[in-house]
């Protein structure tokens, strides 16, 4: 299997490297920095976890946006 660096995952997903490092550690992977590498399967777990979180965050902020004022 091929390996992937955490900073590459961050670039693909569009988040900062420290977010990916934190998510990898949260998932139980022993990584130390953005230059740590993980197996492709673990990279997919991190990516799907981050994308799922991003969708949830977007839906929460979208519901909090006030409607535009009506012009007369």
Buried (B, 14 or more C-beta within 10 A) or exposed (E): EEEBBBBBBBEBBEBEBEBBBEBBEEEEBEBEEBEBBBEEEBBEBBBEBBBEBEEEEEEEEEEEEEEEEEEE
